[in-house]
Amino acid sequence: MKYFVVFLLLGTSWCIDIPRAGDELKYDCEYCQPEQIHIAFGNKANDIVVTWSTFNDTEESRVSYGEGFRNKEATGSSKLFVDGGKRKRSQYIHTVTLKDLKFNTSYVYHVGSMYGWSEEFTFHTAPEGEDWVVRAAIYGDLGSGNAQSLPYLQDEAQRNKYDVILHVGDFAYDMDSHNALVGDEFMRQIQPVAAVVPYMTCPGNHEEKYNFSNYAARFTMPGPDSSLFYSFDLGPVHFVSISTEVYYYLNYGIKLICAQYNWLKKDLEKANLPENRSKRPWIVVFGHRPMYCDDSIDRNCDIERTRIGLNGLWPLEPFLKDYGVDVVIWAHNHLYERSFPLYDNKVYNGSTEYPYVNPGAPVHIITGSAGCWEEHSHFRNETAPWSAFRSIHYGYTRFEAHNKTHLYMEQVDVEQNGQVIDSLWLVKDFHKPYDI
């Protein structure tokens, strides 16, 4: 009997999850397991910001990480987010920054607290400097339902095919729907992508509810004003994320229009300083609502608020010319469309035979067909003279900045099993403001 009691006591002790030294034993936390894990670039390319959610306060936010095995730890903080819906559902959103990581290095990590940890993920940091090929997947308007492109993106992200993801607005459809339950499910669905590749975003019209609160709380971008606009450098590319929505939801005031306009001017001025443009000659701007489109029912392209401004004030298209922006990427319309080099509704091809070799204006790309419950958009019957290629099939865009003179983009059609249906080589021997 004595042996049985000793065995029982020992067996009981083996079932206890012994915490690290200094942790208190606590077992009263329900729903404390981390989920919705995603990463983004911080203020530098070798700073990675890790964000995740728990549905109760875990009292701490920890990331255990390292090269090959987890031998380092970083801590951060959490904020209580309360959705604006009737149920006022809440969650704690955690952020931890992994600073000064080694360049071009694979790291394993998991996130959590004394109450529980996530599974382990791996990400690869960017190479140092500017002389390397930047690879991106780019798309907008991806929902939690009818997410046609998501299986392709999950597979390619986990095969280390990309250095960055650009999600050009409109998430989940919508993150606030059903008291933000749709937002939670969407963040779980993109975790296989966003936990392993920096997931960089901009807001769309479907994020507007409750003053963009779900978007601002769930994504941690390296910029001011709740990450509505910011920029980051990667290899030979200067990426700029803007909010087109500040021009359309005037019930929140015009302060953000002014702030973004002034910030964007300064950012592009800085990017065009000789010492910066020589290192990172490619300037890519992305925002949700396009300046030009051939959509059959979209009046926003006719309203042209971001292009010519609000009653002529704060127009953004002149910045594209004055600071030599190379590529402008949009979504919003559930289709793919590539323009000829375009400014003020006029085409400025490099030449008749080679329109994208030393073009005289930016190239506009709409890539809003990743898949959502609103399904396809449709084109007008007559093709606009500036439109070079268009498709309504579900898909996403691949982007590669090969060096300082050659940039490649292609459109993947998931309705044709991942076939590439359009491609573009943009070749520029020099990068400077356009002579228009």
KASUL-V884621 format. One record per pair of residues at least 6 apart in sequence whose C-alpha atoms are under 7 Angstrom apart, sorted by sequence separation. I is the first residue (numbers start at 1). J is the second residue. D is the distance in Angstrom with one decimal. If there is no record, write none. Layout:
# KASUL-V884621
i=I j=J d=D
i=I j=J d=D
This chain:
# KASUL-V884621
i=41 j=47 d=6.0
i=42 j=48 d=5.4
i=64 j=70 d=5.7
i=65 j=71 d=6.2
i=66 j=72 d=5.7
i=82 j=88 d=5.8
i=83 j=89 d=5.5
i=111 j=117 d=5.6
i=112 j=118 d=6.2
i=176 j=182 d=6.8
i=221 j=227 d=5.0
i=223 j=229 d=6.3
i=232 j=238 d=6.1
i=233 j=239 d=6.1
i=271 j=277 d=5.9
i=309 j=315 d=3.7
i=341 j=347 d=5.6
i=342 j=348 d=5.9
i=349 j=355 d=4.2
i=350 j=356 d=5.7
i=401 j=407 d=4.4
i=412 j=418 d=5.4
i=413 j=419 d=5.4
i=41 j=48 d=4.9
i=42 j=49 d=5.6
i=65 j=72 d=5.3
i=82 j=89 d=5.7
i=83 j=90 d=6.2
i=110 j=117 d=6.7
i=111 j=118 d=5.5
i=175 j=182 d=5.5
i=176 j=183 d=6.1
i=220 j=227 d=6.7
i=223 j=230 d=4.6
i=232 j=239 d=5.4
i=308 j=315 d=4.5
i=309 j=316 d=6.8
i=340 j=347 d=6.3
i=341 j=348 d=5.3
i=349 j=356 d=6.5
i=350 j=357 d=5.2
i=400 j=407 d=5.9
i=401 j=408 d=6.3
i=412 j=419 d=5.7
i=413 j=420 d=6.1
i=40 j=48 d=5.8
i=41 j=49 d=6.0
i=64 j=72 d=5.7
i=65 j=73 d=6.1
i=82 j=90 d=4.3
i=110 j=118 d=5.6
i=174 j=182 d=6.5
i=175 j=183 d=3.6
i=207 j=215 d=6.1
i=222 j=230 d=6.2
i=231 j=239 d=5.5
i=232 j=240 d=6.7
i=293 j=301 d=6.0
i=307 j=315 d=5.5
i=308 j=316 d=6.7
i=341 j=349 d=5.6
i=350 j=358 d=5.1
i=400 j=408 d=5.1
i=412 j=420 d=4.6
i=413 j=421 d=6.4
i=39 j=48 d=6.5
i=40 j=49 d=5.2
i=64 j=73 d=4.5
i=81 j=90 d=5.5
i=82 j=91 d=6.7
i=110 j=119 d=6.0
i=174 j=183 d=6.5
i=231 j=240 d=4.3
i=292 j=301 d=5.5
i=306 j=315 d=5.9
i=307 j=316 d=5.4
i=308 j=317 d=6.7
i=340 j=349 d=6.7
i=350 j=359 d=3.9
i=399 j=408 d=6.0
i=400 j=409 d=6.3
i=411 j=420 d=5.5
i=412 j=421 d=6.3
i=39 j=49 d=5.5
i=40 j=50 d=6.7
i=63 j=73 d=5.6
i=64 j=74 d=6.6
i=80 j=90 d=6.9
i=81 j=91 d=5.4
i=110 j=120 d=4.8
i=172 j=182 d=6.5
i=216 j=226 d=5.3
i=230 j=240 d=6.1
i=231 j=241 d=5.9
i=246 j=256 d=6.3
i=247 j=257 d=6.5
i=291 j=301 d=5.7
i=306 j=316 d=5.7
i=307 j=317 d=4.9
i=349 j=359 d=5.1
i=350 j=360 d=6.1
i=399 j=409 d=4.5
i=410 j=420 d=6.5
i=411 j=421 d=5.8
i=39 j=50 d=4.6
i=62 j=73 d=6.9
i=63 j=74 d=5.3
i=80 j=91 d=5.9
i=81 j=92 d=6.0
i=109 j=120 d=5.5
i=110 j=121 d=6.3
i=172 j=183 d=5.9
i=216 j=227 d=6.6
i=230 j=241 d=5.4
i=246 j=257 d=5.7
i=290 j=301 d=6.5
i=348 j=359 d=6.3
i=349 j=360 d=6.1
i=398 j=409 d=5.6
i=399 j=410 d=6.8
i=411 j=422 d=5.2
i=38 j=50 d=5.9
i=39 j=51 d=6.2
i=62 j=74 d=5.9
i=63 j=75 d=6.3
i=80 j=92 d=4.6
i=81 j=93 d=6.9
i=108 j=120 d=6.6
i=109 j=121 d=5.5
i=229 j=241 d=5.3
i=230 j=242 d=6.8
i=348 j=360 d=4.9
i=397 j=409 d=6.9
i=398 j=410 d=5.3
i=410 j=422 d=5.5
i=411 j=423 d=6.4
i=38 j=51 d=5.5
i=62 j=75 d=4.5
i=79 j=92 d=5.5
i=80 j=93 d=6.5
i=108 j=121 d=5.6
i=109 j=122 d=6.4
i=229 j=242 d=4.6
i=291 j=304 d=6.1
i=348 j=361 d=5.7
i=397 j=410 d=5.7
i=398 j=411 d=6.4
i=410 j=423 d=4.1
i=37 j=51 d=5.8
i=38 j=52 d=6.5
i=61 j=75 d=5.6
i=62 j=76 d=6.5
i=78 j=92 d=5.9
i=79 j=93 d=5.4
i=108 j=122 d=4.4
i=172 j=186 d=5.3
i=228 j=242 d=6.7
i=229 j=243 d=6.0
i=378 j=392 d=6.6
i=397 j=411 d=4.6
i=409 j=423 d=5.6
i=410 j=424 d=6.3
i=37 j=52 d=4.4
i=61 j=76 d=5.3
i=78 j=93 d=5.3
i=79 j=94 d=6.6
i=107 j=122 d=5.5
i=108 j=123 d=6.7
i=228 j=243 d=5.8
i=291 j=306 d=6.6
i=377 j=392 d=6.5
i=396 j=411 d=5.9
i=397 j=412 d=6.1
i=409 j=424 d=5.2
i=36 j=52 d=5.2
i=61 j=77 d=5.5
i=78 j=94 d=4.1
i=106 j=122 d=6.7
i=107 j=123 d=5.5
i=291 j=307 d=5.5
i=376 j=392 d=6.2
i=395 j=411 d=7.0
i=396 j=412 d=5.4
i=408 j=424 d=5.7
i=409 j=425 d=6.7
i=35 j=52 d=5.8
i=36 j=53 d=5.9
i=60 j=77 d=6.7
i=61 j=78 d=6.7
i=77 j=94 d=5.7
i=78 j=95 d=6.2
i=106 j=123 d=5.7
i=107 j=124 d=6.2
i=395 j=412 d=5.3
i=408 j=425 d=4.6
i=34 j=52 d=6.4
i=35 j=53 d=5.4
i=77 j=95 d=5.8
i=106 j=124 d=4.2
i=341 j=359 d=6.1
i=343 j=361 d=5.9
i=395 j=413 d=4.6
i=407 j=425 d=5.8
i=408 j=426 d=6.3
i=34 j=53 d=5.7
i=35 j=54 d=6.5
i=76 j=95 d=5.7
i=77 j=96 d=6.8
i=105 j=124 d=5.4
i=106 j=125 d=6.4
i=341 j=360 d=6.6
i=342 j=361 d=5.3
i=394 j=413 d=6.0
i=395 j=414 d=5.1
i=406 j=425 d=6.8
i=407 j=426 d=5.1
i=34 j=54 d=5.1
i=76 j=96 d=4.3
i=104 j=124 d=6.5
i=105 j=125 d=5.3
i=341 j=361 d=4.8
i=342 j=362 d=5.7
i=393 j=413 d=6.3
i=394 j=414 d=5.8
i=406 j=426 d=5.9
i=407 j=427 d=6.5
i=33 j=54 d=6.0
i=75 j=96 d=5.8
i=76 j=97 d=7.0
i=104 j=125 d=4.9
i=341 j=362 d=5.1
i=342 j=363 d=6.2
i=394 j=415 d=6.1
i=406 j=427 d=4.8
i=32 j=54 d=5.2
i=74 j=96 d=6.8
i=103 j=125 d=5.5
i=104 j=126 d=5.0
i=341 j=363 d=4.6
i=393 j=415 d=6.4
i=405 j=427 d=5.6
i=406 j=428 d=6.7
i=31 j=54 d=6.6
i=32 j=55 d=5.9
i=103 j=126 d=5.6
i=104 j=127 d=4.3
i=340 j=363 d=6.1
i=371 j=394 d=6.1
i=405 j=428 d=5.0
i=31 j=55 d=5.3
i=32 j=56 d=5.4
i=74 j=98 d=6.6
i=103 j=127 d=5.0
i=104 j=128 d=7.0
i=339 j=363 d=5.9
i=369 j=393 d=6.9
i=370 j=394 d=5.6
i=405 j=429 d=5.7
i=31 j=56 d=6.0
i=103 j=128 d=5.5
i=137 j=162 d=6.6
i=203 j=228 d=6.5
i=339 j=364 d=5.3
i=369 j=394 d=4.8
i=370 j=395 d=5.1
i=30 j=56 d=6.9
i=32 j=58 d=6.3
i=136 j=162 d=5.1
i=202 j=228 d=6.4
i=338 j=364 d=6.1
i=339 j=365 d=6.4
i=369 j=395 d=5.5
i=370 j=396 d=5.7
i=29 j=56 d=7.0
i=135 j=162 d=5.0
i=136 j=163 d=5.9
i=137 j=164 d=6.9
i=138 j=165 d=6.0
i=139 j=166 d=6.5
i=140 j=167 d=5.3
i=338 j=365 d=4.7
i=369 j=396 d=6.7
i=135 j=163 d=5.3
i=136 j=164 d=5.0
i=137 j=165 d=5.0
i=138 j=166 d=4.8
i=139 j=167 d=5.3
i=140 j=168 d=4.4
i=141 j=169 d=6.3
i=142 j=170 d=6.6
i=143 j=171 d=5.7
i=144 j=172 d=4.7
i=337 j=365 d=5.8
i=338 j=366 d=6.6
i=134 j=163 d=6.4
i=135 j=164 d=6.8
i=136 j=165 d=5.5
i=137 j=166 d=6.3
i=138 j=167 d=6.0
i=139 j=168 d=5.8
i=140 j=169 d=5.4
i=141 j=170 d=4.6
i=142 j=171 d=5.6
i=143 j=172 d=3.8
i=144 j=173 d=6.8
i=337 j=366 d=5.0
i=367 j=396 d=6.3
i=140 j=170 d=6.2
i=141 j=171 d=6.1
i=142 j=172 d=6.2
i=143 j=173 d=5.1
i=336 j=366 d=5.2
i=337 j=367 d=6.9
i=367 j=397 d=6.6
i=229 j=260 d=6.9
i=336 j=367 d=4.8
i=165 j=197 d=6.7
i=169 j=201 d=6.6
i=174 j=206 d=6.0
i=175 j=207 d=6.9
i=335 j=367 d=6.3
i=336 j=368 d=6.4
i=61 j=94 d=6.1
i=63 j=96 d=7.0
i=164 j=197 d=5.7
i=165 j=198 d=6.2
i=166 j=199 d=6.3
i=167 j=200 d=6.2
i=168 j=201 d=5.9
i=169 j=202 d=5.1
i=170 j=203 d=6.6
i=173 j=206 d=6.6
i=174 j=207 d=6.9
i=176 j=209 d=6.9
i=335 j=368 d=5.3
i=336 j=369 d=6.4
i=163 j=197 d=6.4
i=164 j=198 d=5.1
i=165 j=199 d=4.9
i=166 j=200 d=5.0
i=167 j=201 d=4.8
i=168 j=202 d=5.4
i=169 j=203 d=4.6
i=170 j=204 d=4.7
i=328 j=362 d=6.8
i=334 j=368 d=4.5
i=335 j=369 d=4.7
i=55 j=90 d=6.9
i=56 j=91 d=6.4
i=57 j=92 d=6.3
i=158 j=193 d=7.0
i=162 j=197 d=7.0
i=164 j=199 d=6.3
i=165 j=200 d=5.9
i=166 j=201 d=5.7
i=167 j=202 d=6.7
i=169 j=204 d=4.1
i=170 j=205 d=6.5
i=327 j=362 d=5.4
i=328 j=363 d=6.2
i=329 j=364 d=5.9
i=330 j=365 d=6.1
i=331 j=366 d=5.0
i=333 j=368 d=5.5
i=334 j=369 d=4.4
i=55 j=91 d=4.4
i=56 j=92 d=6.4
i=157 j=193 d=5.5
i=170 j=206 d=5.2
i=326 j=362 d=4.9
i=327 j=363 d=4.9
i=328 j=364 d=4.8
i=329 j=365 d=4.8
i=330 j=366 d=4.6
i=331 j=367 d=4.9
i=332 j=368 d=5.5
i=54 j=91 d=5.9
i=55 j=92 d=5.9
i=126 j=163 d=6.8
i=170 j=207 d=6.4
i=325 j=362 d=6.0
i=326 j=363 d=6.5
i=327 j=364 d=6.0
i=328 j=365 d=6.3
i=329 j=366 d=5.9
i=330 j=367 d=6.2
i=331 j=368 d=4.0
i=53 j=91 d=6.6
i=54 j=92 d=5.3
i=70 j=108 d=6.6
i=154 j=192 d=5.7
i=158 j=196 d=7.0
i=176 j=214 d=6.5
i=295 j=333 d=6.9
i=53 j=92 d=5.6
i=54 j=93 d=6.7
i=67 j=106 d=6.1
i=68 j=107 d=6.3
i=69 j=108 d=6.4
i=70 j=109 d=6.5
i=154 j=193 d=5.1
i=175 j=214 d=6.4
i=202 j=241 d=6.0
i=347 j=386 d=6.0
i=53 j=93 d=4.5
i=67 j=107 d=4.7
i=68 j=108 d=6.1
i=153 j=193 d=6.8
i=157 j=197 d=6.6
i=202 j=242 d=6.5
i=203 j=243 d=6.0
i=205 j=245 d=6.2
i=290 j=330 d=5.2
i=321 j=361 d=6.8
i=52 j=93 d=5.7
i=53 j=94 d=6.0
i=66 j=107 d=5.4
i=67 j=108 d=6.3
i=144 j=185 d=6.9
i=202 j=243 d=6.4
i=204 j=245 d=6.4
i=284 j=325 d=6.4
i=289 j=330 d=6.0
i=290 j=331 d=6.7
i=335 j=376 d=6.7
i=51 j=93 d=7.0
i=52 j=94 d=5.3
i=65 j=107 d=6.7
i=66 j=108 d=5.7
i=144 j=186 d=4.9
i=238 j=280 d=6.1
i=283 j=325 d=5.1
i=284 j=326 d=6.1
i=285 j=327 d=6.5
i=286 j=328 d=5.7
i=287 j=329 d=6.5
i=288 j=330 d=5.0
i=289 j=331 d=6.1
i=334 j=376 d=5.2
i=335 j=377 d=6.0
i=51 j=94 d=5.4
i=52 j=95 d=6.8
i=65 j=108 d=5.5
i=66 j=109 d=6.7
i=236 j=279 d=6.2
i=237 j=280 d=5.1
i=244 j=287 d=6.0
i=283 j=326 d=5.5
i=284 j=327 d=4.9
i=285 j=328 d=4.9
i=286 j=329 d=4.6
i=287 j=330 d=5.4
i=288 j=331 d=5.1
i=289 j=332 d=5.4
i=334 j=377 d=4.8
i=51 j=95 d=4.5
i=65 j=109 d=4.1
i=236 j=280 d=4.0
i=237 j=281 d=6.5
i=238 j=282 d=6.1
i=239 j=283 d=6.1
i=240 j=284 d=6.2
i=241 j=285 d=6.0
i=242 j=286 d=6.3
i=243 j=287 d=5.8
i=244 j=288 d=6.0
i=282 j=326 d=6.3
i=283 j=327 d=6.8
i=284 j=328 d=5.8
i=285 j=329 d=6.3
i=286 j=330 d=5.9
i=288 j=332 d=5.8
i=333 j=377 d=6.2
i=342 j=386 d=6.8
i=50 j=95 d=5.6
i=51 j=96 d=6.7
i=64 j=109 d=5.5
i=65 j=110 d=6.6
i=235 j=280 d=7.0
i=236 j=281 d=6.2
i=237 j=282 d=4.7
i=238 j=283 d=4.9
i=239 j=284 d=4.9
i=240 j=285 d=4.6
i=241 j=286 d=5.1
i=242 j=287 d=5.1
i=244 j=289 d=6.0
i=49 j=95 d=6.7
i=50 j=96 d=5.3
i=63 j=109 d=6.7
i=64 j=110 d=5.6
i=236 j=282 d=6.2
i=237 j=283 d=5.9
i=238 j=284 d=6.2
i=239 j=285 d=5.9
i=240 j=286 d=6.2
i=241 j=287 d=6.1
i=340 j=386 d=5.5
i=49 j=96 d=5.7
i=50 j=97 d=6.2
i=63 j=110 d=5.8
i=64 j=111 d=6.4
i=339 j=386 d=5.7
i=340 j=387 d=6.2
i=49 j=97 d=4.3
i=63 j=111 d=4.5
i=339 j=387 d=4.5
i=340 j=388 d=5.6
i=48 j=97 d=5.7
i=49 j=98 d=6.2
i=62 j=111 d=5.8
i=63 j=112 d=6.5
i=338 j=387 d=6.2
i=339 j=388 d=5.0
i=47 j=97 d=6.7
i=48 j=98 d=5.2
i=62 j=112 d=5.4
i=338 j=388 d=5.6
i=339 j=389 d=7.0
i=47 j=98 d=5.6
i=48 j=99 d=6.6
i=61 j=112 d=6.2
i=62 j=113 d=5.8
i=272 j=323 d=6.7
i=338 j=389 d=5.2
i=47 j=99 d=4.5
i=61 j=113 d=6.0
i=337 j=389 d=5.7
i=338 j=390 d=6.4
i=46 j=99 d=6.8
i=47 j=100 d=5.6
i=60 j=113 d=6.0
i=261 j=314 d=6.3
i=337 j=390 d=4.3
i=46 j=100 d=5.6
i=47 j=101 d=6.3
i=269 j=323 d=7.0
i=336 j=390 d=5.6
i=337 j=391 d=6.5
i=46 j=101 d=5.2
i=58 j=113 d=6.5
i=268 j=323 d=6.2
i=336 j=391 d=5.2
i=46 j=102 d=6.8
i=335 j=391 d=6.0
i=336 j=392 d=6.2
i=46 j=103 d=6.3
i=58 j=115 d=6.8
i=335 j=392 d=4.4
i=247 j=305 d=6.4
i=334 j=392 d=7.0
i=335 j=393 d=6.6
i=247 j=306 d=6.7
i=244 j=306 d=6.4
i=247 j=310 d=7.0
i=356 j=425 d=6.9
i=357 j=426 d=6.1
i=358 j=427 d=6.0
i=356 j=426 d=5.1
i=357 j=427 d=4.7
i=358 j=428 d=4.7
i=356 j=427 d=6.3
i=357 j=428 d=6.0
i=358 j=429 d=6.6
i=123 j=196 d=4.7
i=361 j=434 d=6.2
i=121 j=195 d=6.8
i=122 j=196 d=5.7
i=123 j=197 d=6.3
i=360 j=434 d=6.0
i=121 j=196 d=6.5
i=34 j=111 d=7.0
i=34 j=112 d=5.9
i=46 j=125 d=6.4
i=46 j=126 d=6.9
i=45 j=126 d=6.7
i=295 j=377 d=6.8
i=296 j=378 d=5.7
i=32 j=115 d=6.4
i=33 j=116 d=5.5
i=34 j=117 d=6.5
i=295 j=378 d=5.7
i=296 j=379 d=4.8
i=33 j=117 d=6.6
i=34 j=118 d=5.8
i=204 j=288 d=5.3
i=295 j=379 d=4.5
i=296 j=380 d=4.3
i=202 j=287 d=6.3
i=203 j=288 d=6.8
i=294 j=379 d=5.5
i=295 j=380 d=5.8
i=294 j=380 d=5.9
i=89 j=179 d=6.5
i=294 j=384 d=6.7
i=23 j=114 d=7.0
i=87 j=179 d=6.3
i=86 j=179 d=6.9
i=85 j=179 d=5.0
i=19 j=114 d=6.8
i=83 j=179 d=6.7
i=83 j=180 d=6.6
i=134 j=235 d=6.2
i=132 j=235 d=6.0
i=131 j=235 d=6.3
i=130 j=235 d=3.9
i=131 j=236 d=6.6
i=129 j=235 d=6.1
i=130 j=236 d=4.7
i=324 j=431 d=6.7
i=324 j=432 d=5.0
i=323 j=432 d=6.8
i=324 j=433 d=3.9
i=323 j=433 d=4.8
i=324 j=434 d=5.7
i=322 j=433 d=5.0
i=321 j=433 d=5.8
i=322 j=434 d=6.5
i=321 j=434 d=5.3
i=168 j=286 d=6.7
i=168 j=287 d=6.0
i=169 j=288 d=5.3
i=168 j=288 d=5.5
i=281 j=404 d=6.1
i=84 j=210 d=6.0
i=81 j=217 d=6.8
i=130 j=279 d=6.4
i=130 j=280 d=6.8
i=281 j=431 d=5.9
i=36 j=187 d=5.0
i=36 j=188 d=4.8
i=35 j=188 d=6.9
i=38 j=191 d=6.1
i=37 j=191 d=5.7
i=36 j=191 d=5.9
i=39 j=194 d=6.0
i=38 j=194 d=4.6
i=39 j=195 d=5.5
i=38 j=195 d=4.2
i=41 j=198 d=6.0
i=37 j=195 d=5.6
i=39 j=197 d=6.8
i=40 j=198 d=4.2
i=39 j=198 d=5.0
i=40 j=199 d=5.2
i=39 j=199 d=6.1
i=40 j=200 d=6.1
i=168 j=330 d=6.5
i=168 j=331 d=6.0
i=236 j=403 d=6.7
i=236 j=404 d=6.1
i=43 j=222 d=5.7
i=42 j=222 d=5.4
i=40 j=221 d=6.8
i=45 j=234 d=6.6
i=141 j=331 d=6.8
i=140 j=331 d=5.2
i=141 j=332 d=6.4
i=139 j=331 d=7.0
i=140 j=332 d=6.9
i=149 j=370 d=5.2
i=148 j=370 d=6.2
i=149 j=371 d=6.4
i=147 j=370 d=6.6
i=148 j=371 d=4.9
i=147 j=371 d=4.5
i=146 j=371 d=5.6
i=147 j=372 d=5.5
i=146 j=372 d=4.8
i=140 j=367 d=6.2
i=141 j=368 d=5.3
i=145 j=372 d=5.7
i=146 j=373 d=5.5
i=139 j=367 d=5.2
i=140 j=368 d=4.5
i=141 j=369 d=6.5
i=142 j=370 d=5.2
i=143 j=371 d=6.3
i=144 j=372 d=7.0
i=145 j=373 d=5.7
i=139 j=368 d=5.8
i=140 j=369 d=6.8
i=141 j=370 d=6.0
i=142 j=371 d=5.1
i=143 j=372 d=4.3
i=140 j=370 d=6.2
i=141 j=371 d=6.5
i=142 j=372 d=5.4
i=143 j=373 d=6.8
i=139 j=370 d=6.1
i=141 j=372 d=6.5
i=149 j=394 d=7.0
i=148 j=394 d=6.6
i=149 j=395 d=5.8
i=149 j=396 d=6.9
i=139 j=396 d=5.2
i=138 j=396 d=6.2
i=139 j=397 d=6.2
i=138 j=397 d=5.0
i=137 j=397 d=5.8
i=138 j=398 d=6.2
i=137 j=398 d=4.8
i=136 j=398 d=5.9
i=137 j=399 d=6.3
i=136 j=399 d=5.0
i=135 j=399 d=5.7
i=136 j=400 d=6.5
i=135 j=400 d=4.6
i=149 j=414 d=6.3
i=134 j=400 d=5.4
i=135 j=401 d=6.8
i=133 j=400 d=6.4
i=134 j=401 d=5.1
i=133 j=401 d=5.5
i=134 j=402 d=6.7
i=133 j=402 d=4.5
i=132 j=402 d=6.9
i=133 j=403 d=6.4
i=132 j=403 d=6.7
i=131 j=403 d=6.5
